[in-house]
Amino acid sequence: MLRALQRRRWRRRLPAALAAEAQGDDLIGEVVRAGWMSIWETVRLPLGADADKNTSFFACGMLGNTLTAIRLPVGAGR
């Protein structure tokens, strides 16, 4: 039961894997999930973070990367 719940949770978070699986390609989903879980555990274990803190860490990092990629000026929107 727990494993099925975890799988559903990760599928929601990986739209590319979901799209590939909808087209019948189950392998890409497995590879993407395994890679993501490896990154997730690499961060979580040394920090001793729970799922919420780990999620927040990744969300802030992804937001920072996005803002940098679009070259948003420092202090924009203030």
N, C-alpha and C positions, 0 to 999 in steps of 0.2 A: 504494500500500500504506500509506504513512504517513498519507495523508489519510483512508483508511478506518479506520485505528486511532484517529486523533484523533476521528473522528465517533462511533465506538463508545464511546470514553471519555466524551465529552460527553453522549451519550444516557444513560449510566448516572448521570450527575450531575444530570440535569434530569428528575426524575420527572413533572412536569407536562407537559413536552413529549412524553415517552414515552407518557403516558396519552392525550394528544390525538392523537398519531400512530396509536395503536392503534385509535382511533375513526375513522381515515381523514383526519384534519386534519394534513397535512404542513406547512402554512404556519406554524402557530404554533411548531412545533419549530424551523424555520429562523429565525424572528424572535427567539425566546428565545435560541437559540445565538449568533446574531449580536450580540445585546445583551450577553450574558454575556462573549463574547470581547472585546468592546470594553472592558468594565469590567476584565477580566483584563489586557489589554495596557496599559491606562491606568495600572494599578498596577505591573505588571512592568517596563515600560521605564524609568521614572525610578529605580526601586530597583535595577535590574540583577539582579533575583532569578531564580533558577532555578525550575522548576516546584514543587519541594518547598517552598521558602521562600514562594513565592506562595500555595500551598495552605494553608500554616500561617497566613499572614497573614489570609487570608479566613476560615479556620476559627475563629481567635481572635476576629475581628470579629463573626462570626455568633453565636458563643457569648456574647460580651458583650451583643449585642443581645437575645438570648433571655433571658439572666439579668435584664437590665434590664426587659424586657417582663413577666416574671413577678414582678417586684419582689422578687427574692431579696435578703434583707438582706446587707450587707457582712459578711464573715467567717462566713457560714453554712456549716456543715459542718466547721468547724475545731475 
